């Protein structure tokens, strides 16, 4: 059992602050397990909207919910978004007899009813799969990059078992989960798009090129990208535009948020195949970035690049300051002109070069090289 004490404490604090807390994240990432730390699954105050019994209890939702007190959990809320107006009414009652923890597998933007009905009443928290810092031993940490962070994939007994779980997850996600959200995109089309998009992992998206290869227009490409981002499958990292007399890149970079799913889509089944694959560097960059963002939880994130070649993999804004991160999968990263330009043009507080080694060392004033494990400590980057 992986200890998720940090997330448990964050949920505790959130339900004390807010009348409604939305715990959102991809399916199978551990939201339900976390919620059961607060309310038992067989409790009258737990509703699983994939369970026919819970759905039957909610035939008259006002009758089912208005008499409950304390913390009430509603799992897979995206199955019944019509509950949001009722939750607003219940949350506004005098004395607030009940608070609500709602679990969802879609972003607030996709759950538009929540943003409209619960504005000012709901606090969102995002939960992903297991983070590197949560893992208990070196074997789990070594497996995470290949297998990804979904609990049942990461903790599978063999790489083959992990691969089979991920393949089944992708199929179920496309054929069942997406349609259940009211999205009518054909599963075959979306899988083909998803697979093609994997080749842009760690790269700037060329929507016209991708559209031509799939015989779809740029509007459809943008729609599919937005959809996969809304269900936490990809990260479309937006470019930062500084007020400079330089031509700057204006298209997003694409990253798969789970390295295991990315490896499944491009056919990487084991560690040897990963180490020999042309996407090795991009794979490690995306994996390291996601783990860093889980720990640092910045206020805003971007990348930065100019047409003259200067670039920064990750620009984080936190507490009013700017921090830059470069990801280098090499033995001993060195100072580059691009790092100097980014440091000066973006007025960075600090620039950290993250790599898979084990030594920390300075490159220049406010520019340091840090092993991934050090960067993932609380003060490793900011």
C-alpha positions, 0 to 999 in steps of 0.5 A: 500500500502506497502512503498518500498522506500528503494528499489526504492532508490536502483534502482534509484542509480543503473540506474545512475551507470549502463547502464543495471540493472537487477531486479531479484526475484521470480514471484509475489514478487513485481518487476513489481509494483516497476518498474512502479514507474519509467515507466508507464505500458502503456508507449511506454518504457514499455515492458511486455513479457507476454503481447501479445501486447508487444511481437508483438511490439518486432517482430523487437526488434532493430526497437522497442528499438533503438529509445527510450531514458531514462529508458526502462523497459523490464519485464519477460526478461527470456521469450526472452533471445535472447534480451541480445545481442541486449541490449549490442549493445544498451547500448554501443552506444555513449552518452548512450541515453537509460538505461534499467531496465530488470525484471527477475524471474530467477537467473543470472546463469539461464539467462546465456546469460546475463552473457555472453553478458552483462559482465561488463554492467549489475548490478543485484539487488535481490528483495524478498517479503515484509520484516519484516521492511517494514510492517506497523503494528503488524497484518501484522508482526504477519501474515508474518511467517505463510503466507510468504512474497509474497504480495498477500499471506501476505495481503489476508483477511483470512488465508484460502485466503492466503492458496488458493493463495499459492496453486495456485501459486505453481501449476502455477509455476510448470505447466507454469512458469518452462516450459516457461523457457525452463526447461522440468522437469515434473511438477508432478516429481518436485512437489513431489521432492519439497514436499519431500525436505520440510522435509529437511528444516533447515537440511543438505541435504542427496542427496542419501537418498532423491534420494532413496525415490524418485527413482532418482539418486544423479545427478538428485537430484542435478539438481532439487536443483539447479533449485529450487535455480535458481528460488528463491524457496530455499536457498542451504546454503553452508558449510564453511571450515575453515583450522582446524584439525577437520572434517567439514561438506561438504554438504549444508543446505536446507532452503525454502526462503518463509515460506508461501510456505514451510508451504503449502508444509507440510500442515500447514494452520493456526497458531495453526497447526504451533505451534503444528508442529514438524517443528516449530523450523526449520520453525522459523529459516528459516523465521528469517534467510531470514528476516535477510539476506534481511536487512543485505545484506552480501557479502557472507553467509555460515553455519559451522559445525563439525562432533564433534558437533560444529556448527553455523547456519549462517556465514556472511562475510561483509566488510572483517569481519566475523559475526556469527548468531545462531537462537533459538526459546526458551524463554531465550537462554544460552551460549553453548560450541558450541558458544564458539568454533565457536567464537574462531575457526572462528575468529568472530567479533561478534556472535548474538543469535536471538530469538523471545523474547523482551529482549537483554542481553550479554552471553559473550564477543562479544556474545549477545542475541537479539530479532528478531526485534532488530536484523533486525535493521540496526546495529542489527548484524553487 
